[in-house]
Amino acid sequence: MKEKEPTYTALLTSIEYRLRHGQLRVGDRLPGERSLAEKYGISRASVREALRILSAVGLIRSGVGSGPKAGAVVVSEPSDALGWALRMHIATRTLPVADIVNTRVLLEGEAAARAAGVASDPERAASLTNALRYLDEMDRADISDDRFHFCDTRFHYEISSLSGNIVMDTVIDSLHLATVSYVQEAVPYLEDWAATKRELQEQHRAIYAAVLAGDPERARRTVAEHIRWFYALSEIGAAHYEYHQKVRGSEEGRGT
């Protein structure tokens, strides 16, 4: 017998329907818990569960306080939600970090190639200006490690955003978010972080130059080399790799 769906699914289904049919849009505010509970005939606890799910998947942002600005607002932040989900599944070792990195190589390489092929227009100029601003900030001698990682992520975002593919851009952003903690944890174990930052910056500027020059294949190649170089240097995911090798070896031994 089919299990009964949780009562909060009625609210989730309704919100999806209203979004698809334009009855609810980004920026709209949802009614309060009591109104939603009465409308859908469910408890306020079920309403809160539905709102927690919507928040986790990046579809609402809950307000605080009271008055007209209180309550949940509809947003669309898929990168954060996907990044969080990927990070949790990496932690379970279901998803090997090496596979995440290889996916980054494929997607970011394609995005960079497309960025290099985009005709000059105000949007392209703005993204390249932003990318250069992040590059220049990363060159500062007094930049903190956290700020360096932030600028690094934003540089890659500005380049990939020129691909013209929002889904690709979103997935790339989520892959960054999923692995940034591993990068930060690896830094203290690098022999010479200052030298590593200089090398990373040379690679970043090579990516920027390839995109600026309109050379898709060079852009694709420099991005792939950049990602693989740091992954190999820092040995990010080494424990994950050993774990999956053991699992695969065990499965082969059992003939599965």
Number of C-alpha atoms within 10 A of each C-alpha: 3 4 5 6 8 10 17 22 14 16 20 16 11 12 17 13 13 13 14 11 10 10 11 16 15 13 13 13 20 18 14 13 18 12 13 18 19 12 11 14 15 16 16 17 13 20 26 15 16 19 22 16 15 20 19 18 18 18 19 24 20 16 12 10 8 8 7 7 11 15 18 22 19 21 18 15 16 18 22 20 20 21 22 19 16 21 23 14 14 18 14 11 16 12 16 20 24 17 12 17 20 15 15 22 21 14 21 27 24 22 27 31 26 24 27 28 19 17 10 11 8 9 10 19 14 12 18 20 13 17 22 17 13 20 21 13 15 24 13 10 8 8 12 11 14 10 12 18 17 14 19 20 16 18 23 22 20 21 25 27 22 24 20 13 12 12 11 17 22 19 20 25 24 23 23 22 20 25 20 17 12 16 17 14 11 16 15 11 11 13 11 10 13 11 11 16 15 13 15 18 18 14 18 20 17 17 26 24 16 22 25 19 13 19 18 21 17 20 28 25 17 21 28 22 15 19 18 16 15 15 19 11 12 19 17 21 23 15 13 19 17 12 14 16 12 12 12 13 12 12 11 10 9 8 7 7
